[in-house]
Each structure stands twice: as structure tokens, then as C-alpha cells.
Amino acid sequence: MRNDSVTRIFTQPNYFRIRVESPLKLICWALVLSLCIGTAAAEERYKNPLAPPDTSSPRATLQSLLDNVREAYDVLMPAYASYLAEPSLFPPDSAREVEERTKELLERAVRTLNLGEIARALRANVGLERALLLKECSTASRFRPSTLSRMQR
């Protein structure tokens, strides 16, 4: 009888060790999987600002310009609406982050344009103005979807 109780005492921790290790393994795998999925989602949401915009074709160039200007507008307008709701002398830190993100997106839109013949001192202002004018032209239905589909691929 004594041998059976000793055997049970030494075999029970192995049984519990297996049961305890399984949830730990499961938690570790879930953590690794969530990190992988979270990284992929973050990459989709925020494009690398140093990566050049897609200028592989005229259609891709125009689409890239329009997408970047539209995204800048979508980022800036909620911050502007919150400022109008509660005006203050000094903007909050979140407004500064929004301003930086908007600036990055507009600079990315300007990089789609060929500004080689513009004086270097004027390129930033002229580029921004031209990018915004192109966006206005597209919203005025001058660039219809049929026009985009006829552009070279």
C-alpha cells in the first residue's frame, strides 16, 4: 500500500505539469499570433513616409496623389472640428500629431508631381498648390472614372 501512495505522489505532478504547460503554450502562441497580426495591421494603416508614392503609370501617379490628399483631409478635418467646438489659444499635443501626419501626407502627394523646372526655393509652395488644385479639379468631376480607366496602365 505504501508503494502505491508513493507512486501516486510522484506521478501526479507530471500530470499537473502537462495540464499547466498546455495553457501556457496556448497563451504564448496566442501572444505571438497577435503580435504578427497587429504588426500587419499597423503596416496597412501607416505607410512608410519615406517610401516613394506609386508612379509606375500615369493612372497610378494620379491615384496616389488623390489618395494622399484625401487621406490628409480625412486626418485633418476631425481635429479642425474639435478645435471649432472648443477653441483655445494653444493647440493640444494631439493637434500637433495630426498636423505632422497631414504634412507628411501632403509632402507625399507633392512627390508625385514633376517639379524639375520649378526653382528649388519655390518647389514646396508650388507643389502643394498644384497638388491641391489637382485634387479640386478631380472633385469637380473633371477626372471622371472613365478618364482614369482610359489612362495608360
C-alpha positions in Angstrom: 0.0 0.0 0.0 2.8 2.4 0.8 4.4 1.9 -2.6 1.1 2.8 -4.3 0.8 6.1 -2.4 4.4 7.0 -3.1 3.9 6.2 -6.8 0.8 8.4 -6.9 2.6 11.3 -5.3 5.4 11.2 -7.8 3.2 10.7 -10.8 0.6 13.4 -10.0 3.0 16.4 -10.6 3.7 15.1 -14.1 0.0 15.0 -14.8 -0.4 18.5 -13.5 2.7 19.8 -15.2 1.2 18.7 -18.6 -2.0 20.4 -17.8 -0.3 23.6 -16.7 2.1 23.7 -19.7 -0.7 23.4 -22.2 -2.4 26.7 -21.3 1.0 28.4 -21.1 1.8 27.1 -24.6 -1.6 28.3 -25.8 -1.1 31.7 -24.3 2.4 32.0 -25.8 1.1 31.1 -29.2 -1.8 33.5 -28.9 0.6 36.3 -28.0 2.9 35.5 -30.9 -0.1 35.4 -33.3 -1.5 38.7 -32.0 1.9 40.4 -32.4 2.1 39.2 -36.0 -1.5 40.3 -36.8 -1.0 43.6 -35.1 2.2 44.3 -37.0 0.5 43.6 -40.3 -2.5 45.8 -39.4 -0.1 48.6 -38.5 1.7 48.3 -41.7 -1.5 48.6 -43.7 -2.7 51.6 -41.7 0.5 53.7 -41.8 2.6 53.6 -45.0 6.2 54.4 -44.7 6.5 58.1 -45.3 10.0 57.6 -46.8 8.7 55.2 -49.4 8.1 56.9 -52.7 4.5 57.1 -53.9 3.4 54.8 -56.7 4.4 56.5 -60.0 4.6 53.4 -62.1 2.0 54.7 -64.6 0.0 57.9 -65.2 -3.1 56.3 -63.6 -1.1 55.1 -60.5 0.5 58.6 -60.2 -2.8 60.4 -60.2 -4.4 57.8 -57.9 -1.6 58.1 -55.5 -1.8 61.9 -55.5 -5.6 61.8 -54.9 -5.4 59.2 -52.2 -2.7 61.1 -50.2 -4.6 64.4 -50.4 -7.9 62.7 -49.5 -6.2 60.9 -46.5 -4.7 64.2 -45.4 -8.1 65.8 -45.5 -9.6 62.9 -43.5 -6.9 63.2 -40.9 -7.2 67.0 -40.5 -10.9 67.6 -40.6 -11.8 65.8 -37.3 -9.1 67.8 -35.5 -10.4 71.0 -37.0 -14.0 70.2 -36.0 -12.8 69.6 -32.4 -11.0 72.9 -32.4 -14.1 74.7 -33.6 -16.1 73.0 -30.8 -13.6 74.1 -28.1 -11.3 76.9 -29.4 -8.2 77.5 -27.3 -5.1 79.7 -27.6 -2.6 76.7 -27.5 -3.3 73.6 -29.5 -3.2 70.2 -27.7 -0.5 67.7 -28.4 -2.9 65.6 -30.4 -3.4 68.5 -32.8 0.4 68.7 -33.3 0.5 65.0 -34.1 -2.4 65.5 -36.6 -0.5 68.4 -38.1 2.6 66.3 -38.6 0.7 63.4 -40.1 -1.1 65.8 -42.5 2.1 67.4 -43.5 3.7 64.0 -44.3 0.7 63.0 -46.4 0.7 66.3 -48.4 4.5 66.1 -48.9 4.0 62.5 -50.2 1.3 63.9 -52.6 3.7 66.6 -53.9 6.3 63.9 -54.6 4.0 62.5 -57.3 4.5 65.8 -59.3 7.3 66.6 -61.7 8.6 69.9 -60.3 12.0 69.8 -62.0 11.5 73.1 -63.9 10.4 75.0 -60.8 13.0 76.9 -58.8 14.2 74.9 -55.8 13.2 77.7 -53.4 9.6 77.6 -54.7 9.1 73.9 -55.1 7.4 73.2 -51.8 4.8 76.0 -52.1 4.2 75.5 -55.8 4.0 71.7 -55.4 1.5 72.0 -52.6 -0.6 74.4 -54.5 -0.6 72.3 -57.6 -1.4 69.1 -55.7 -4.4 70.8 -54.1 -5.6 72.3 -57.4 -5.4 68.8 -59.0 -7.5 67.4 -56.1 -10.0 70.2 -56.6 -10.2 69.5 -60.3 -10.9 65.8 -59.6 -13.7 66.6 -57.2 -15.2 69.0 -59.8 -15.6 65.8 -62.0 -13.0 66.8 -64.5 -11.3 63.5 -63.8 -14.2 61.1 -64.2 -13.7 57.4 -63.5 -13.9 56.8 -67.3 -10.9 59.2 -67.7 -8.9 57.2 -65.2 -9.8 53.9 -66.9 -8.6 55.2 -70.2 -5.2 56.3 -68.9 -2.2 54.1 -69.6 -1.6 51.4 -67.1 
